Amino acid sequence: MDDREIPHHFICPISLQIMKDPVTVATGITYDRDSIQRWQSHFRNKTCPVTNQLLPIDSGFTPNHNLRSLIQSWKESDQVPSSKESSFEIKVLAINLIKSLKVLDLKFESLNSLEQLALESENNIVCLKEVGVVKTMFTIVVSCYQNCKTNGLKEALNVLYLVRFTQEDTRSILSKHDQIISSLTWVLDLDACDDICSTMKFHAMVLLKDIIQNADSHILERLNREFFRTIVLILQHQNSNNMKHGIKEVLHVMLSTCTWPRNCSLMIDSGAVFELIELELRSPEKAVTELIMAVLFHLCSSADGRAQLLGHAAGIAMITIRIGKVSQKVDEIALMIISWISKFSGTDGVLQEMVRVGTVNKLCTVLQVYGLNTYTRDTARGILKRHLNVWNGSPCLDATSLTCLR
């Protein structure tokens, strides 16, 4: 039965888990051998964690054989089915670990123990979520943000990254912590560039993606300029450092938020179109290209977005080159962007640029390749007909193409 209690003296005061190898120190307090050894190694002292008394320099550990036998007998008892006992133990341990987070000297040890539990099994993750670990870890993250301190931040983000959460979890979290998105944005803005900080930023980006994808529309409509500035800055850093760490998560966040015109405007003001073009010019994998093009589709539906694309020396060329190279989905998006440009921004200079970088030639190719795909073919045909008078003398249009357009 799940209400079976673990005897208090079976639990190590440091790890708050059932002791495997109980040993007694000079003060008479019993600990799990591994926990007390790590305590002394980590804190580099000889104090007793419970009494805070100094231990004799040459003091060792006395194995508590009687307690070890009692624990073993208790575990082997058949009063509780083993699977239920396991889940119940994990929940009790997790609750105790959460409580111990309030004790400064036990905070990091407890966070590490929670992380280890999450690493061990999916069942442990379920247990951790049921006792409120997600809420507790976000409380730590928000507290770090509010106090501009990183103590415990890495560990809390690690646990959250391992446990993750559902749409229901997200709504519950956001209803109780209105600074979570700001807190994760703050993590992404941290100045340090070492491996630990990079890992924290990656975990924060993954968590932010989960939250954004599961958040209600009223949350997405309230995202501020600083949020999008940070997201675009991450793209910029990825471009300058040639990094792939977390790029899909960044793009998913952008795609989930750019369906609102206000958010599109804030992204564009932060230089998103330029950075997306730079990213795509590095020829990323197919999935990344499809995400980039999907975001550009929304951004280029506005005049400011198209202006930023045209302001990049390789903007039109990049869109053109992707046609017929990635997927039909990318072809459709690329043709729609070119259609908007030709219709709303089709100056003589832009139209000549389309001839120079091979856009017109690609449009003619689409007419031949997509003979049965009326939507894609009709889009290309419409672009060519719109400016036929400008492109009529171009060697890119052969006699067959001209006939099809009349």
N, C-alpha and C positions, 0 to 999 in steps of 0.2 A: 504494500500500500504506500502511496506517495507521501503520506504524512509521517513516515518513519523518521525520527530525529537522529542525527549524527551526534554521538556523545561529544560534548564540548572538548574534553581532554584528548580526543583523537585528532584534533585540528591543530596544525602548526600555527603559532601566533604570527609568523612572518608571511607565509604564503597563503594562509587560511585554507589550505587543502589538507586532506587526510594524510597523516604522516606515513611515509614508506619506511624510513629508517630513523625512528625517534632516538634522540640523544639528549642527555641532560648536562647543562653547563654548571659552573661553580655556584651560580646563584640559586640553583634548584629548579630553574625553568627548563622545560623540555621543548625542543624544536626538532624539525626534520633536519637531518644532517646536511643535506644539500642546501637548504635554505639558510642555515646559520653560517655555513662556509661562504656562501655567496654574499651574505650580509657583511661579514668581516672583510671579504675581498673588495666589495664595492665601496664600503664606507671607510675602509682602512683604519678600523679601530677595534678595540677589544671590549666594547660595552655590550651589556645584555640588552637587547631591544625592548624587552618588557619593563625591566626595572631601571634601565639606564645606568646601572652600576658597572664600574670597571671590572673586567675579569682579570684574574691573575695572569701575568705574562706567559707563564708556562702551563697555563691550564688547558686541559684537553677536553674531549667530549666523552661522557660515560654512556655507553649504549643502554637503552632502557628496554631490556629484553621482555620484561613482563608486559609493558604497554604494547610492544610490537606484537606479541602473541594475542593480546586482547583484540587488537585491530584486525589481525588476520582472521581470528575466529568470528568476529562480527561481520566481516566481509563475506565469509563463507556460509553464514547462516542462511537458511532457506525461508526466512519469514517474508522476504520480498523478492519477486521475480527480478532477475539480474538486469534486464533492460530497463525496468522502471526504477530500480535502485540507481542505475547509472545516471539516468536523466535527473532524478531527484537530487543526487549528490552534486551534479554539475550546477543545478539551480541554487542549491544551498551555498556552494562554494562561490558562485558568481555574486550572490547577494552579499556574502561576507566580504568579498573583494571590493564591491561597490562601496560598502560601508567604510572599509579601510582607506579608501581614497581621501577621506577627510583627515587622516593622520599623516602629517607631512613626511615623516620618516618611512612610511609604508606606501606612499603614493606610487612611486615608480615601480616598486616590486609588484604592487597590485595590478598596475597597468600592464606590465610584462606578463603577469600570470593570465590576465584576461586575453591577451594576444595569443598566448600559447594555447589556451583552451579553444580559441577560434580556429587555430591552425590544425587542431587534432582531428576534428570531424564535423560533418554537416549537422549531426545531431546536437553537438555542442553549440553550434551557431544558433540553432532554433531555441535552445535553452537560454542562451545569452539574450536573445531578442525578447523572449517572454518575460524576463526579469528586469527589462528596462535599460539594457546596456547602451542601446542607440541613443536614447535621451540623455543618459549620463555622459557619454562621450561628447555629444554636441554641447552639453553644458560646459565641459572643460574647454572645448574649442572657442566657444563664445566668450568665456572668461579670459582666455589668453588674448583674444582680440580686444576686449574692453580694457585690459590692463597693459596691452602692448608687450606681453611677455610670452616666451615660447616654452616655458617649463611644462612638460607633460604634453605638449602639442603633438610632437612626432608620434608618441605612443597612442594618443587618442585617435589620431588620423589613421594609424595602422589598424587599430581595432575596427574602426568604422569601415575601412576599405575591405577588411576581411568579412565583416558581417553583412554590409550593404543593407538595403531596405526597399520596401515595396511602395506603390503609390499611396496606399493607406498609411504606411509609416511616414511618408513624406508630408502628407496633409496634417497628420498629428504633430509632427515635429515643427512645421512652420507655424502652426496655430499657437504653439507654446514658446517658440524662440523666433522672434521676428528679425533677429540679427544674424541668422545662420548664413544667408547668402553674402552679406557684408563680411562676415567672419572668414568665409572661404575665399572671398575676393582678396581680403587682407593677406591671407597666406600666399596667394599667387603673386602678391606685390612685394613679398619679403626680398630684401636686397642680397642676402647671402647666396652664393652660387656653388656651395660644396655639395657633396653627394647626398648628405642628409637633407639639406634644404630642397634639393632637386626631387628627392623621393616624396617629401612632404607636399611639394607643389603638384606632383603627379597624382598623389592620392586625393588632394583637394580638388583637382580638376575632374577626376573620375566621380567623386561625390557630388560635385556641382552639376555634372552632366545628369546624374541620376535624379537629383532634386529638380532641375529645370525640366526634364522630360516628364516628370510626374506631377509638377506643380499645376495648380489651377490657373486659369487665364488672368485672374485679377492680380496674381503674383507677378506674372510675366509682363503685364502692362505697367508695373510700377518700377521696373528695373531702371537704374539711373545711369547717367553719363559715365560715372566712374567705373561702373561694372563693365560697360562696353569698351572703355579705354583700356582696361586691364586685359580683356579678352583679345583685343587687337594687338596689344603690346606683346602678348605671348606669341602670337603669329609672327610678329616682327623678330622676336628673339629666336624663334625656330628657323626663320629664314637666314638670319645672320650667323647662327651657330650650326646650321645644317643638322638640326636635331629632329627626330621623329617621335620623341617621347610625348605621348598624350595628344598628338595632333588630331586624331580622330575624335577624341572627347571634345576638344576645342570646337571643331567643326560641327559636331552634333549640338553643342550649346548654341552656336550661331544659328543653325538651321531651325532649332526649336523656338527661337525668339524672334527671328526676322520676318515672321508672318504678320507682325504689326508694323504699319508704316512708321510709327514713332520710333520703334526700335531700329528699323532700317536706317532712318535718318541719323540716329546716334552712332550706328556702326560706320556709316559713310563718313560722318564728321571725324571719326577716329582713324580714318584711313584704311578701312577694311578692304575695299575693292583693290587698292594698290597691293596690299600685303597678300591677298588671295592670288592675284596674278603672279606675284613673285614666287609664291609657294608652288603653284601649278607649273611654272617654268622649270622647276627642278624635276619634272616628270615623275611624280609620285605614283604609287600603285593605283590600280583601277578604282578601288573603293574610295580612296581619298579624292581622286579626280571627280568622281560622281558627287561627293559631298561638296567639294569646292564649287562645282558648276551649279548645284542646287541652290547654294547660298547666293552665288552671283545672279542667278535667275531673279531672286527676290530683290536684290540690291539694284540691279539694272532696270527694274521696272520703273524706277524714278529717274528724273532728269539729272539729279546730282550724282546718282550712281553711274549713269552712262557717261557723264562728264568725267568722272574719276577714271573710268575704264579707258576713255579716249585720251586722257591725259598721260597714261602710261605708254611709253614708246612701243611696247610689245603687246598692248591690250588686244587690238583687233587680230593681230597675228596669232596670239595664243588661242583665242576662241576658234579661229579658222583651222589651225593645225589639228585641233582635237576632233574635228568633224571626220567621221569615218575611221577613227583610230581607237576608240574606247568602247562605246556601246551605243545602241539606238537611243537610250535615254539621254546620253550626253549629246548626241546629234540633235535631238529635238530641242534641248535647252539652248545649245549653241545657235541653232537657226533662229530661235525666238529672240535671243539677245541681238543677233545681227539684224533681224527684222525691225526691232525697236530702234536700233541705231540708224538704220537706213530711212526709217519713217520720220523719226523725231529729231535726229541729229545729222541728217544726210547733207552736210555741206559739200562743196566741191572738193575740199581737201580730204574729207573723210571718204568720199566715194573713190577718189584717186588712190587713197591708201588701201582700200579694199582690192583694187586692181593690182597694186604693187605687191601686197603680201599674199596674193593668190585666193582671196575670198571669192571673187567672181568665178574663178576656175573651179573651186570647190562646189559652188552652187550648181554649176553645170553638171558636175559629176553626180551630185545628189539626184538630179533629174533622171539620170541613167540608172543609178543603183537602186533607187527607191521607186521603181516603176509601179509596184503594187501597193506601196504605202502612201495613200493619198494625202494624209495630213502632213507628213514630212516633205513629200514632193511638192505639195501645194504651197507650203511655206517658202521653200526655195524658189519656186516659180514666181510667187508674188513679189519677192525681193527683187528678182531680176527684171520683172516687168515694170516695177515702180521706177527704176532708173535706166530703162533700156536706151533712152535717148543719150545718156551719158556714156554708157558702156558699149554702145552699138558698134563703135569702131575698134573695140578692143580685140586683140588676137585671141583672147581667152574664150570668145564666143564663136563657135564654128557655125556653119550654115544650118546644121541640124538643130542646134540649140535655138537659133533665131527663129526657125520655122515653128518650133514648139511654143514659142512665146507669142506668136502673132495671133 
